[in-house]
Each structure stands twice: as structure tokens, then as C-alpha cells.
Amino acid sequence: MTITDVASAAGVSPMTVSRVLNDRGGASAETRARVLEVAGALNYRPNSFAKNLRVDRSKVVGIVVPDIANPFFPEIIRGAELAARPAGYTLLTCNVVEDPEREEEVIGTLLERRVDGVILCSARLEEKRLLRAIEGHRAVVLINRVLPRRIAGTIEIDYAAAVEALVEKLIAQGRRRFAFASGLSTSYGGQKRRSGLDRALARHGLGLVTEVSSSPDLAGGSAVGRALLAHRGAIDALVCYNDLIAIGAMSVMKGEGIAVPEEIAVTGCDDIPVAAFVSPALTTLRVAKQDLGELAMRMLLDRIDGRNTQHGILIEPDLMARGTTDFP
């Protein structure tokens, strides 16, 4: 059903229908009522896509996440959606299942679909490929990845400082023999966590006993736990890339009779909902994930409109001290 059909049925011009439906005035009350009645009877819906093309806007934005199954990312998506809808934007969510090749393909597909902007969460692409992938987009915001702000808005989580402070607390409690579950080698956030860990250890003349890479999920955590069995007695603290790895590793430790935190203190990162309900409850670094999504979307909308193009935000995680460490 088109605007021409409505005009024909109402006995007016297409221009009059357009004025009535867009509330621009210029039609009598009687004509307005007749047009609205006919439009309703014909179940006419304006073609918003065609309208947006005329102003070079699709009113659609994309958000790309590494793994929708990771509870960290749905809360970010929810926050982004809460900020997008009042501004008249539809949010298109893309899951790239921790695959850089898929990530590059999806960013290109979003460009072909004429989205107005893209939020990339924890992008896995190396920098040159990432720059090439986002080059044609009107506006881009990166969460937990940094590029020059003229190219993309950035919201960085200060994992380096947070992990450094966390390790300092563990050392103050007498921990000296550290293992690190690093997640994927392509993770920018993982590299930042490692730098904070290294700084704290070096300050006390300590070194890392072992580092284990894995997928950032429960299965990866179980693999970490099994790998660390060979180091039983040689480590007394395990710092994990995220909560899922920590929980997976703890399940293996529990099955092997390794006491947490008495034998090994365990820490995670992200504070996903289940972290407070495992036994013992997981000490972790909390990020306000829904707020993060809202901030990212507002920054993206600013960049779409040409505002605050040099804007960047640094977020400090909060320590959630729970049962897997012996903090007071």
C-alpha cells in the first residue's frame, strides 16, 4: 500500500496525504480526518526506509560482540538499546563467536546495509585490519579497544590499573606464587590485564609462575584448571581474564580437592551475575555493563551527528571482594 493509493481512495493529492501524515498542516480538519480514516482502513504504513534514504540516514546502528553467550555482553547490548530507541534508532546485534575473520566480514556487511554507525565490543582484529574494516563507516565507537579518536570514539576499561591494585592486595595477604589465565592472545583487554599483573609483581621482585591461554568461557576455564594441576603446590594465586574462566577453573579445583582460597586464591573479572552465587563467591572486578552500553550508544549518536568527535572515556572497574580471596 502506497501513499498514492491512500490519496486515490481519499480523493486528494499525494502531497496532501504527505502533509497530513507528517503533521505539516495545510489541510482542512475535514480533509485531515478523511485522510487519516482512509489510511487506517487501508493499513497504510509510511516507508521509513525510503524516507531515511532521502536524508542519507538509515536510522539503524550495529553492535558487534565477540560472544553473545558470554553474560558480559547482553547487558552492554541492553544498555545500548535503551539509549538507541528514544533517539529513533534500531539496534542490529551481530555475534562473531570470537572469530576475527567473522568480525571483519560482519563489519563489512553492516557497511553494505548502510547502518549509520557501529559499536565494536572488544574487537579481536589486529590494528591494520581493524582500521581497514571500519574505514567506510560514518561513525564508530570501540569498547575496550583504542584507536585515534579522529577515527573512532573509545570507551576503555582500565584493566591494567585495576588488576595491578588487585594483585597488590593479594601480595599484601601473603600470596607470592601467581598464575595467570590470560584468555585469547588476540584480546586487547587480556594484554592490559597482563601488564597490570606484571607491574605489581615486579614491584615486589616476583615473577609469574605460569600463564595459560584459553577460550574465555567455562570450557576454557576447565582447561585452565586441568593445566594448573601440574603446578599444584607451586602456585597460591590465580588471576583470571574473566569470571567464566575463573568459575570453570574452580570447578576442576573443587573436584581435585584443592581448597579455595586456603590453597589457591582465585580472582575473575567482569562481575557477571553468577559470580556472586558460586561457592565460594568469586572475587572479581566489576564493570557497570549496562551503563557501558548506554555510554557507547550516546557517544555513537554524537559522532553520527558530528559532535564530540575527539571524545573518549576511561572507566575504572570496582573490586568486589568475596570468598575466593581472604581479603578482610
KOLNU-562822 format. One record per residue (C-alpha): x negated, y negated, z; residue in three letters. Coordinates in Angstrom, 1 decimal, padded with zeros to 4 digits. Layout:
(site (X Y Z) "ala");
...
END
This chain:
(site (000.0 000.0 000.0) "met");
(site (-001.5 -003.3 -001.1) "thr");
(site (-000.8 -007.0 -000.4) "ile");
(site (000.7 -007.2 -003.9) "thr");
(site (003.3 -004.5 -003.0) "asp");
(site (004.3 -006.5 000.1) "val");
(site (004.6 -009.7 -001.9) "ala");
(site (006.8 -008.0 -004.6) "ser");
(site (009.1 -006.5 -002.0) "ala");
(site (009.4 -009.7 -000.1) "ala");
(site (009.9 -011.8 -003.2) "gly");
(site (006.9 -014.1 -002.6) "val");
(site (003.4 -014.6 -003.9) "ser");
(site (000.4 -012.5 -002.7) "pro");
(site (-001.1 -015.8 -001.4) "met");
(site (002.0 -016.4 000.8) "thr");
(site (001.7 -012.9 002.2) "val");
(site (-002.0 -013.5 002.9) "ser");
(site (-001.2 -016.8 004.7) "arg");
(site (001.4 -015.1 006.9) "val");
(site (-000.6 -012.1 007.8) "leu");
(site (-003.7 -014.2 008.6) "asn");
(site (-001.5 -016.7 010.6) "asp");
(site (-002.7 -019.6 008.4) "arg");
(site (000.6 -021.5 008.3) "gly");
(site (002.1 -022.9 005.1) "gly");
(site (005.2 -020.7 005.1) "ala");
(site (008.7 -021.4 006.5) "ser");
(site (009.9 -019.5 009.5) "ala");
(site (012.4 -017.6 007.3) "glu");
(site (009.7 -016.6 004.8) "thr");
(site (007.3 -015.6 007.6) "arg");
(site (009.9 -013.4 009.2) "ala");
(site (010.8 -011.7 005.9) "arg");
(site (007.1 -011.0 005.1) "val");
(site (006.4 -009.5 008.5) "leu");
(site (009.6 -007.4 008.3) "glu");
(site (008.6 -006.0 004.8) "val");
(site (005.0 -005.4 005.9) "ala");
(site (006.2 -003.4 008.9) "gly");
(site (008.7 -001.4 006.8) "ala");
(site (006.0 -000.6 004.2) "leu");
(site (003.5 000.3 007.0) "asn");
(site (001.0 -002.1 005.3) "tyr");
(site (-002.4 -002.4 006.8) "arg");
(site (-005.0 -005.0 005.8) "pro");
(site (-008.1 -003.7 004.1) "asn");
(site (-010.6 -004.9 006.7) "ser");
(site (-013.5 -003.2 004.9) "phe");
(site (-012.9 -005.3 001.7) "ala");
(site (-012.3 -008.4 003.8) "lys");
(site (-015.6 -007.9 005.6) "asn");
(site (-017.5 -007.3 002.4) "leu");
(site (-016.4 -010.8 001.2) "arg");
(site (-018.2 -012.3 004.2) "val");
(site (-021.1 -009.8 003.9) "asp");
(site (-020.2 -008.1 007.2) "arg");
(site (-019.1 -004.5 007.8) "ser");
(site (-018.3 -005.1 011.4) "lys");
(site (-019.9 -001.7 012.1) "val");
(site (-023.1 -001.2 014.1) "val");
(site (-025.0 002.1 014.6) "gly");
(site (-026.7 003.5 017.7) "ile");
(site (-029.3 006.3 017.2) "val");
(site (-030.1 008.6 020.2) "val");
(site (-032.6 011.4 020.4) "pro");
(site (-030.3 014.0 022.0) "asp");
(site (-026.6 013.4 022.8) "ile");
(site (-026.8 016.4 025.2) "ala");
(site (-029.1 014.6 027.5) "asn");
(site (-026.9 012.8 030.1) "pro");
(site (-029.1 009.8 029.9) "phe");
(site (-027.8 008.7 026.5) "phe");
(site (-024.0 008.9 026.7) "pro");
(site (-024.0 006.3 029.4) "glu");
(site (-026.0 004.0 027.2) "ile");
(site (-023.5 004.6 024.4) "ile");
(site (-020.6 003.8 026.7) "arg");
(site (-022.2 000.5 027.7) "gly");
(site (-022.8 -000.4 024.0) "ala");
(site (-019.2 000.4 023.1) "glu");
(site (-017.9 -001.8 026.0) "leu");
(site (-019.8 -004.7 024.5) "ala");
(site (-019.1 -004.0 020.8) "ala");
(site (-015.3 -003.7 020.9) "arg");
(site (-014.4 -007.1 022.3) "pro");
(site (-016.6 -008.6 019.6) "ala");
(site (-014.6 -006.8 016.9) "gly");
(site (-017.3 -004.2 016.1) "tyr");
(site (-017.0 -000.4 015.7) "thr");
(site (-019.9 001.6 017.0) "leu");
(site (-021.2 004.6 015.0) "leu");
(site (-023.2 007.1 017.1) "thr");
(site (-025.9 009.2 015.5) "cys");
(site (-027.7 012.1 017.2) "asn");
(site (-031.1 013.1 015.8) "val");
(site (-031.8 016.1 018.0) "val");
(site (-035.3 015.0 018.9) "glu");
(site (-036.4 015.2 015.3) "asp");
(site (-038.4 012.3 013.8) "pro");
(site (-037.6 013.4 010.3) "glu");
(site (-033.9 013.3 011.0) "arg");
(site (-034.3 010.0 012.8) "glu");
(site (-035.9 008.4 009.6) "glu");
(site (-033.1 009.9 007.5) "glu");
(site (-030.3 008.6 009.7) "val");
(site (-031.7 005.1 009.8) "ile");
(site (-031.7 005.1 006.0) "gly");
(site (-028.2 006.4 005.9) "thr");
(site (-027.0 003.6 008.2) "leu");
(site (-028.6 001.1 005.8) "leu");
(site (-026.8 002.7 002.9) "glu");
(site (-023.5 002.4 004.8) "arg");
(site (-024.1 -001.4 005.2) "arg");
(site (-023.9 -001.4 009.0) "val");
(site (-024.6 -004.9 010.4) "asp");
(site (-027.2 -003.7 012.9) "gly");
(site (-028.8 -000.7 014.6) "val");
(site (-029.7 000.1 018.2) "ile");
(site (-032.5 002.7 018.4) "leu");
(site (-032.9 004.6 021.7) "cys");
(site (-036.3 006.0 022.4) "ser");
(site (-037.4 006.1 018.8) "ala");
(site (-039.8 009.1 018.1) "arg");
(site (-041.2 007.8 014.7) "leu");
(site (-044.7 006.7 014.7) "glu");
(site (-045.0 002.9 014.2) "glu");
(site (-045.7 002.6 010.5) "lys");
(site (-042.8 004.9 009.6) "arg");
(site (-040.5 003.1 012.1) "leu");
(site (-041.3 -000.3 010.6) "leu");
(site (-040.7 001.0 007.1) "arg");
(site (-037.4 002.7 008.2) "ala");
(site (-035.9 -000.5 009.7) "ile");
(site (-037.2 -002.9 007.2) "glu");
(site (-034.0 -003.4 005.3) "gly");
(site (-031.6 -003.8 008.3) "his");
(site (-030.1 -007.1 009.1) "arg");
(site (-030.7 -006.7 012.9) "ala");
(site (-032.4 -004.0 015.0) "val");
(site (-032.7 -003.6 018.8) "val");
(site (-035.1 -001.0 020.3) "leu");
(site (-034.5 000.6 023.7) "ile");
(site (-037.7 001.8 025.3) "asn");
(site (-039.9 001.1 022.4) "arg");
(site (-041.8 -002.1 021.5) "val");
(site (-042.3 -003.9 018.2) "leu");
(site (-042.9 -007.6 017.4) "pro");
(site (-039.8 -009.5 018.4) "arg");
(site (-039.5 -011.1 015.0) "arg");
(site (-038.9 -007.6 013.7) "ile");
(site (-036.7 -006.2 016.4) "ala");
(site (-035.2 -007.1 019.8) "gly");
(site (-036.7 -005.0 022.6) "thr");
(site (-035.5 -003.7 025.9) "ile");
(site (-038.4 -002.0 027.6) "glu");
(site (-038.2 000.1 030.8) "ile");
(site (-041.3 -000.5 032.9) "asp");
(site (-042.0 003.2 033.4) "tyr");
(site (-045.7 002.6 033.8) "ala");
(site (-045.3 000.3 036.9) "ala");
(site (-042.6 002.5 038.3) "ala");
(site (-044.5 005.7 038.1) "val");
(site (-047.6 004.1 039.4) "glu");
(site (-045.7 002.9 042.5) "ala");
(site (-044.1 006.4 042.9) "leu");
(site (-047.5 008.2 042.8) "val");
(site (-048.9 005.7 045.3) "glu");
(site (-046.1 006.7 047.7) "lys");
(site (-046.8 010.4 047.1) "leu");
(site (-050.5 009.8 047.8) "ile");
(site (-049.6 008.0 051.0) "ala");
(site (-047.7 011.1 052.1) "gln");
(site (-050.8 013.2 051.6) "gly");
(site (-050.3 014.5 048.1) "arg");
(site (-053.6 014.9 046.2) "arg");
(site (-053.3 017.5 043.5) "arg");
(site (-051.0 016.3 040.8) "phe");
(site (-049.4 018.0 037.8) "ala");
(site (-047.6 016.0 035.0) "phe");
(site (-044.7 017.4 032.9) "ala");
(site (-045.0 015.0 030.0) "ser");
(site (-042.1 015.8 027.7) "gly");
(site (-042.7 015.3 024.0) "leu");
(site (-046.0 013.9 022.7) "ser");
(site (-044.1 011.6 020.4) "thr");
(site (-042.4 009.8 023.3) "ser");
(site (-043.4 006.2 023.9) "tyr");
(site (-041.9 006.4 027.4) "gly");
(site (-043.9 009.5 028.2) "gly");
(site (-047.1 007.7 027.3) "gln");
(site (-046.2 004.8 029.6) "lys");
(site (-045.4 007.2 032.5) "arg");
(site (-048.8 008.9 032.0) "arg");
(site (-050.6 005.5 032.0) "ser");
(site (-049.0 004.6 035.4) "gly");
(site (-049.8 008.0 036.8) "leu");
(site (-053.5 007.7 035.7) "asp");
(site (-053.9 004.2 037.2) "arg");
(site (-052.6 005.3 040.6) "ala");
(site (-054.8 008.5 040.6) "leu");
(site (-057.9 006.6 039.5) "ala");
(site (-057.5 004.0 042.3) "arg");
(site (-057.9 006.9 044.8) "his");
(site (-060.6 008.8 042.9) "gly");
(site (-058.2 011.5 042.0) "leu");
(site (-057.6 013.3 038.7) "gly");
(site (-054.7 015.2 037.1) "leu");
(site (-054.9 018.9 037.8) "val");
(site (-052.8 019.9 034.7) "thr");
(site (-050.4 018.4 032.2) "glu");
(site (-047.7 020.5 030.5) "val");
(site (-045.8 019.3 027.4) "ser");
(site (-042.2 020.5 026.7) "ser");
(site (-038.9 019.6 025.3) "ser");
(site (-037.1 017.1 027.5) "pro");
(site (-034.3 019.4 028.6) "asp");
(site (-033.5 022.2 031.1) "leu");
(site (-035.2 024.8 028.9) "ala");
(site (-038.3 022.7 028.6) "gly");
(site (-038.3 022.3 032.4) "gly");
(site (-038.0 026.1 032.9) "ser");
(site (-041.0 026.5 030.6) "ala");
(site (-042.9 023.9 032.7) "val");
(site (-042.1 025.8 035.9) "gly");
(site (-043.3 029.1 034.4) "arg");
(site (-046.6 027.4 033.2) "ala");
(site (-047.2 026.0 036.6) "leu");
(site (-047.0 029.4 038.3) "leu");
(site (-050.6 029.9 037.2) "ala");
(site (-051.5 026.8 039.3) "his");
(site (-049.7 027.8 042.5) "arg");
(site (-051.7 026.5 045.4) "gly");
(site (-053.7 024.2 043.2) "ala");
(site (-051.1 021.5 042.9) "ile");
(site (-048.9 019.8 045.6) "asp");
(site (-047.0 017.3 043.5) "ala");
(site (-045.2 017.5 040.1) "leu");
(site (-044.3 014.3 038.3) "val");
(site (-041.8 015.0 035.5) "cys");
(site (-040.9 013.0 032.4) "tyr");
(site (-037.2 013.2 033.2) "asn");
(site (-034.7 014.8 035.6) "asp");
(site (-033.8 017.6 033.3) "leu");
(site (-037.4 018.9 033.2) "ile");
(site (-037.6 018.5 036.9) "ala");
(site (-034.4 020.4 037.6) "ile");
(site (-035.5 023.2 035.1) "gly");
(site (-038.9 023.5 036.8) "ala");
(site (-037.4 023.6 040.3) "met");
(site (-035.1 026.5 039.3) "ser");
(site (-038.2 028.6 038.4) "val");
(site (-039.9 027.5 041.6) "met");
(site (-036.9 028.5 043.7) "lys");
(site (-036.8 031.9 042.0) "gly");
(site (-040.5 032.4 042.9) "glu");
(site (-040.1 031.3 046.5) "gly");
(site (-042.0 028.0 046.1) "ile");
(site (-040.7 025.6 048.7) "ala");
(site (-039.9 022.1 047.6) "val");
(site (-041.1 019.7 048.9) "pro");
(site (-043.1 021.6 051.5) "glu");
(site (-045.4 023.3 049.0) "glu");
(site (-044.8 021.0 046.0) "ile");
(site (-043.1 017.6 045.9) "ala");
(site (-041.1 017.1 042.7) "val");
(site (-040.0 013.8 041.1) "thr");
(site (-037.9 013.1 038.0) "gly");
(site (-036.9 010.0 036.0) "cys");
(site (-033.5 008.5 034.8) "asp");
(site (-031.3 009.5 037.8) "asp");
(site (-028.7 011.4 035.8) "ile");
(site (-025.6 012.3 037.8) "pro");
(site (-026.6 015.9 038.7) "val");
(site (-029.9 014.7 040.2) "ala");
(site (-028.2 013.9 043.5) "ala");
(site (-026.4 017.2 043.7) "phe");
(site (-029.1 019.8 043.1) "val");
(site (-030.7 021.3 046.2) "ser");
(site (-032.8 019.8 047.4) "pro");
(site (-031.6 016.5 045.8) "ala");
(site (-034.1 015.1 043.3) "leu");
(site (-036.3 012.1 044.0) "thr");
(site (-036.2 010.1 040.8) "thr");
(site (-036.5 006.7 039.1) "leu");
(site (-033.1 005.1 038.4) "arg");
(site (-032.2 003.2 035.3) "val");
(site (-028.8 001.5 035.1) "ala");
(site (-027.9 003.2 031.8) "lys");
(site (-024.5 001.6 031.1) "gln");
(site (-025.9 -001.8 031.8) "asp");
(site (-028.8 -001.0 029.4) "leu");
(site (-026.3 -000.2 026.6) "gly");
(site (-024.4 -003.4 027.2) "glu");
(site (-027.6 -005.5 027.2) "leu");
(site (-028.7 -003.8 024.0) "ala");
(site (-025.4 -004.5 022.2) "met");
(site (-025.3 -008.1 023.3) "arg");
(site (-028.9 -008.6 022.0) "met");
(site (-027.9 -006.9 018.7) "leu");
(site (-024.9 -009.1 018.2) "leu");
(site (-027.1 -012.2 018.9) "asp");
(site (-029.6 -011.1 016.3) "arg");
(site (-026.8 -010.3 013.7) "ile");
(site (-025.7 -014.0 014.2) "asp");
(site (-029.3 -015.3 014.0) "gly");
(site (-029.6 -016.2 017.7) "arg");
(site (-032.4 -015.4 020.2) "asn");
(site (-034.5 -013.5 017.6) "thr");
(site (-037.5 -013.7 019.9) "gln");
(site (-035.7 -012.2 022.8) "his");
(site (-037.0 -009.3 024.8) "gly");
(site (-036.1 -007.8 028.2) "ile");
(site (-038.2 -005.7 030.7) "leu");
(site (-036.2 -003.6 033.2) "ile");
(site (-037.7 -002.3 036.4) "glu");
(site (-036.4 001.2 037.5) "pro");
(site (-035.4 001.7 041.1) "asp");
(site (-036.8 004.5 043.3) "leu");
(site (-034.2 007.0 044.5) "met");
(site (-035.9 008.8 047.4) "ala");
(site (-034.3 012.2 048.1) "arg");
(site (-035.0 015.7 049.3) "gly");
(site (-037.7 016.8 046.8) "thr");
(site (-040.2 014.5 048.4) "thr");
(site (-041.0 013.9 052.0) "asp");
(site (-040.7 010.1 051.9) "phe");
(site (-039.4 008.6 055.1) "pro");
END
